[in-house]
Amino acid sequence: MNDIEPGGTRYMTQLFGEKNKSGLTRDLIEALFPMFEEASAGAIAVDREARITWMNNSYAQLLGLKDPAGVIGRPVRQVIPETRMPEVVETGKPLLLDIMEHQQQQLVVTRLPFYDEAGEIEGAVAFVLYDDLQPLTPLVSKYRRLHQDLAAARKALAKKARSTRYSLGDFVGASPGALEVKRRARLAAGREMAVLLLGETGTGKEVLAQAIHSVSSRAEKPFVGVNVAAIPDNLLEAEFFGVAPGAYTGADRKLREGKFQLANGGTLFLDEVGDMPLPLQAKLLRVLQEGEVEPLGSNKVTSIDVRVIAATSRNLEAMIADGIFRSDLYYRLNVLEIPIPPLRDRLADLGLLCETLLWDISEGLDMRAEITDAGVAALASYDWPGNIRELRNVLERALTMSEEGGVLDADAMFKVLPRVGARPASQIASRPVRPLAATLAEAEAQAVEEALVACRGNRTKAARLLGISRSVLYEKLAKMS
């Protein structure tokens, strides 16, 4: 493998010689396979048609499969919908490091194609390097810091130009409701269609609108937002379509562009579109149908190319029934509907939201802030009519009043939580008071049993569901036995 140059320096030529023209061969994969399998949390192989040819027991347990042999011959996507193995087989390019989400699990996976002697792709293998992201915490933390620095830079640039401050990663949440919102947002970003965002105030509609724009084909073009409810009715037409020179007394001597002209080529975000008066609804509908704008006081029509994302906290269908919102405009705006669940319906995201909001808040206060599990549980006792906007306000007030160096516990939360909107205490039957240790042990044992039942005995998945490591779970099981 090593040759010697005239000057005596050794240098590397080819790793495997002429036989490695196309990539890893089946023989090499088979030689390395036992080592990879032993070091991984699961392994799988597919043929050139992306059908499963082999799967070890560890991977089957991760996937919740009782019989690995039962999936042999099936297309891999039927068993693992999130897999990218067909992509590896099709392109011949390895995916050395990827995080795959499967049934609320986050698996760190590597995928490698292999070739026959003729240099044709014969199939691919994949190994689960980690079934728990805990070992990668330093790497994830570094990525998060870099992402936060990038977000801060984007926000600074957005103040100087009509650009977006938010990406899809800024819509925080891993609950089923939040994941469905993100799925639809990605779908919207990849298509040129009108989008209607439905959600209560404070749920993050503008964040989502900017996120859709930032990953769409219009990302380099302007993003212009206008809150319909914040503009007087008599100024809305001028705000939307612009004003011709001398259109009325006091008007500028040059054309004043409206929001549609400013957003030309990009995205126009119409917030609280349900507050738009009927006369303007008719004009907006015409602009969307014709792709043309006529400034106020002008006879000249200008072509525009604008993608519209609308949002409202009102029930537009009920407004249509009452005759205060046009049905034809509703159908024009509602090509893809994205309902955003209120915070009270996705309390599972409270921890993630608090972590993100506290980082943002504490950066401005030049202090470190964190919240305990008990603090998050205290927040879950409230109904959050103001949603994420109200949550941020509560956290800011708690930090301002905190005397514990930025560590927010349940007591700190209850001090600032509004009493109106608190959930009524559950009716608990009268029973003898028991020692706290016994009560906690019983509750812990019940939680472990329920997690194992929900995960069909899979201890790795049960530990993840409980938010603890596998070693801690094994310790608790030993105490219960």
Secondary structure, DSSP 4 states (H G I P E B T S, - for coil): -EEE-TTS-EEE--SSGGGGSSS-BHHHHHHHHHHHHHHSS-EEEEETTSBEEEE-HHHHHHHT-S-GGGGTTSBHHHH-TT--HHHHHHH---EEEEEEEETTEEEEEEEEEEE-TTS-EEEEEEEEEESSSGGGHHHHHHHHHHHHHHHHHHHHHHTTTT--S--GGGS---SHHHHHHHHHHHHHHTS---EEEE--TTS-HHHHHHHHHHTSTTTTS-EEEEEGGGS-HHHHHHHHH-B-TTSSTT--SS-B--HHHHTTTSEEEEETGGG--HHHHHHHHHHHHH-EE--BT----EE---EEEEEESS-HHHHHHTTSS-HHHHHHH-SEEEE---GGG-GGGHHHHHHHHHHHHHHHHTS--EE-HHHHHHHTTB--TTHHHHHHHHHHHHHHH--STTEE-HHHHHHHS-STTBPPPP---------HHHHHHHHHHHHHHHHHHHTTT-HHHHHHHHTS-HHHHHHHHHHH-
